[in-house]
């Protein structure tokens, strides 16, 4: 089941997408930026408004991938421990 869910994941990217304002008090001049850390370096990039939906999906897919991988590793550890316990009897 996890492998099937992994196959459904598209392009992934880490980070968080926020809307910023050139004038925060008046909330005018809105723009989007994505902030993330990759290879121990923090980065920030501007995102054009027509790419916001796509970038949000990529971030959702990245978070889904992380959760699935954590579950897969946990199941692998559990399987390994059980199989060693059974074979040592």
Order of alpha helices (4+ residues) and beta strands (2+ residues): alpha-beta-beta-beta-alpha
